[in-house]
Amino acid sequence: MVVQLGGRLATRGDAPLGDRCPIDRTLQAVGNRTALLLVREVLYGATRFESLVKRVGVTDAVASQRLKELVAAGVLAKQPYREPGQRTRHEYVLTPAGHELAPVLLTLLEWGVRHRPDGRGRLGVTHAGCGAEVHVALRCAAGHDVPEEQLLVTGDAAV
């Protein structure tokens, strides 16, 4: 076993967790390719619909639906803007909850670099302040790096 289970999770047997699981609820909100790529692009600084559609490579209809879902989930917010002589339009920005997805996206990026290389060169993330590589890590609130085998997932909610 890699991760230990505690509380009611440890004794649930084969009972499905369904949407009682926070991972399941998160995936319901942001768990498809297009949604995650839209969040990636907003994290990278794209905010306008046309740019998001081009960068992600999806149709207007698909982007529109996913953006509506991300706004409804509280991951993105719409902000009005107006170019001179044009009608008011909206751009998309990350909410605080959306910013909290940055480590998830960076973990996916790291995993992809390591396990799904495309042969076009290495992509990575560095600290703009000092130039050192940035890595996502499991760390407890006391500051210790925590290996997977020392993780304890607990749950007291009824399963």
LOPA-556032 format. One record per residue (C-alpha): residue number from 0; x, y, z. Coordinates in nm, 3 decimals, padded with zeros to 5 digits. Example, Ala and Ser with C-alpha at 12.3 -4.5 7.8 and 13.67 -1.06 7.14 Angstrom:
2
0;01.230;-00.450;00.780;
1;01.367;-00.106;00.714;
This chain:
159
0;00.000;00.000;00.000;
1;00.134;00.344;-00.089;
2;-00.108;00.572;00.096;
3;-00.257;00.475;00.431;
4;-00.628;00.519;00.499;
5;-00.768;00.611;00.840;
6;-01.104;00.672;01.003;
7;-01.412;00.551;00.818;
8;-01.216;00.543;00.491;
9;-01.010;00.256;00.629;
10;-01.318;00.042;00.692;
11;-01.539;00.127;00.393;
12;-01.459;-00.191;00.203;
13;-01.568;-00.170;-00.160;
14;-01.836;00.095;-00.102;
15;-01.802;00.365;-00.368;
16;-01.739;00.717;-00.242;
17;-01.901;00.894;-00.536;
18;-01.935;01.267;-00.487;
19;-01.860;01.233;-00.116;
20;-01.498;01.223;-00.229;
21;-01.336;01.565;-00.276;
22;-01.134;01.428;-00.569;
23;-01.456;01.325;-00.743;
24;-01.613;01.667;-00.678;
25;-01.300;01.841;-00.809;
26;-01.301;01.629;-01.124;
27;-01.668;01.712;-01.177;
28;-01.569;02.080;-01.182;
29;-01.237;02.076;-01.370;
30;-01.173;01.716;-01.468;
31;-01.176;01.723;-01.844;
32;-00.897;01.809;-02.082;
33;-01.050;02.129;-02.218;
34;-01.131;02.270;-01.875;
35;-00.779;02.209;-01.746;
36;-00.623;02.356;-02.060;
37;-00.841;02.667;-02.031;
38;-00.731;02.710;-01.670;
39;-00.369;02.658;-01.784;
40;-00.402;02.934;-02.042;
41;-00.558;03.177;-01.796;
42;-00.274;03.093;-01.555;
43;-00.034;03.168;-01.843;
44;-00.197;03.510;-01.889;
45;-00.454;03.464;-02.167;
46;-00.785;03.617;-02.062;
47;-00.990;03.683;-02.373;
48;-01.223;03.431;-02.530;
49;-01.071;03.442;-02.879;
50;-00.722;03.387;-02.746;
51;-00.834;03.101;-02.521;
52;-01.008;02.927;-02.812;
53;-00.696;02.952;-03.031;
54;-00.450;02.851;-02.760;
55;-00.651;02.547;-02.650;
56;-00.754;02.450;-03.004;
57;-01.124;02.393;-02.946;
58;-01.440;02.527;-03.104;
59;-01.613;02.840;-02.978;
60;-01.905;02.627;-02.856;
61;-01.684;02.392;-02.653;
62;-01.483;02.678;-02.503;
63;-01.799;02.870;-02.419;
64;-01.952;02.571;-02.239;
65;-01.635;02.490;-02.042;
66;-01.581;02.854;-01.947;
67;-01.939;02.876;-01.818;
68;-01.878;02.562;-01.611;
69;-01.551;02.699;-01.472;
70;-01.720;03.027;-01.377;
71;-02.008;02.837;-01.213;
72;-01.755;02.624;-01.022;
73;-01.583;02.937;-00.889;
74;-01.254;02.864;-01.069;
75;-01.277;03.159;-01.310;
76;-01.452;03.494;-01.292;
77;-01.571;03.713;-01.578;
78;-01.459;04.075;-01.582;
79;-01.593;04.331;-01.825;
80;-01.361;04.521;-02.057;
81;-01.424;04.753;-02.347;
82;-01.200;04.839;-02.639;
83;-01.250;05.196;-02.769;
84;-01.543;05.203;-03.009;
85;-01.645;04.845;-02.929;
86;-01.915;04.690;-02.715;
87;-01.840;04.570;-02.364;
88;-01.703;04.217;-02.358;
89;-01.574;03.989;-02.084;
90;-01.237;03.841;-02.005;
91;-01.165;03.551;-01.774;
92;-00.947;03.568;-01.464;
93;-00.856;03.313;-01.202;
94;-01.038;03.336;-00.872;
95;-00.852;03.252;-00.550;
96;-00.985;02.895;-00.593;
97;-00.852;02.894;-00.949;
98;-00.509;03.005;-00.833;
99;-00.508;02.711;-00.593;
100;-00.509;02.481;-00.898;
101;-00.162;02.605;-01.000;
102;00.019;02.323;-00.814;
103;-00.210;02.068;-00.982;
104;-00.125;02.206;-01.327;
105;00.244;02.225;-01.243;
106;00.237;01.864;-01.122;
107;00.076;01.760;-01.451;
108;00.342;01.958;-01.639;
109;00.623;01.793;-01.442;
110;00.476;01.446;-01.492;
111;00.432;01.508;-01.865;
112;00.791;01.627;-01.906;
113;00.918;01.317;-01.726;
114;00.683;01.050;-01.862;
115;00.545;01.184;-02.192;
116;00.835;01.365;-02.360;
117;00.774;01.491;-02.712;
118;01.136;01.520;-02.824;
119;01.116;01.896;-02.883;
120;01.320;01.998;-02.582;
121;01.267;02.016;-02.212;
122;00.999;02.237;-02.064;
123;01.027;02.337;-01.701;
124;00.933;02.591;-01.441;
125;01.186;02.814;-01.270;
126;01.174;03.069;-00.992;
127;01.193;03.413;-01.159;
128;01.362;03.548;-00.845;
129;01.667;03.318;-00.846;
130;01.645;03.094;-01.153;
131;01.622;02.765;-00.961;
132;01.387;02.492;-01.084;
133;01.047;02.479;-00.917;
134;00.900;02.142;-00.817;
135;00.572;02.057;-00.651;
136;00.628;01.868;-00.327;
137;00.428;01.695;-00.056;
138;00.506;01.885;00.262;
139;00.329;01.887;00.598;
140;00.236;02.207;00.782;
141;00.542;02.158;01.006;
142;00.766;02.185;00.698;
143;00.865;01.820;00.653;
144;00.882;01.663;00.308;
145;00.642;01.367;00.325;
146;00.697;01.052;00.116;
147;00.381;00.882;-00.015;
148;00.412;00.590;00.224;
149;00.383;00.834;00.516;
150;00.062;00.995;00.392;
151;-00.249;00.918;00.597;
152;-00.581;01.000;00.431;
153;-00.854;01.013;00.695;
154;-01.222;01.068;00.679;
155;-01.490;01.067;00.941;
156;-01.782;01.138;00.710;
157;-02.030;00.855;00.665;
158;-01.932;00.638;00.374;
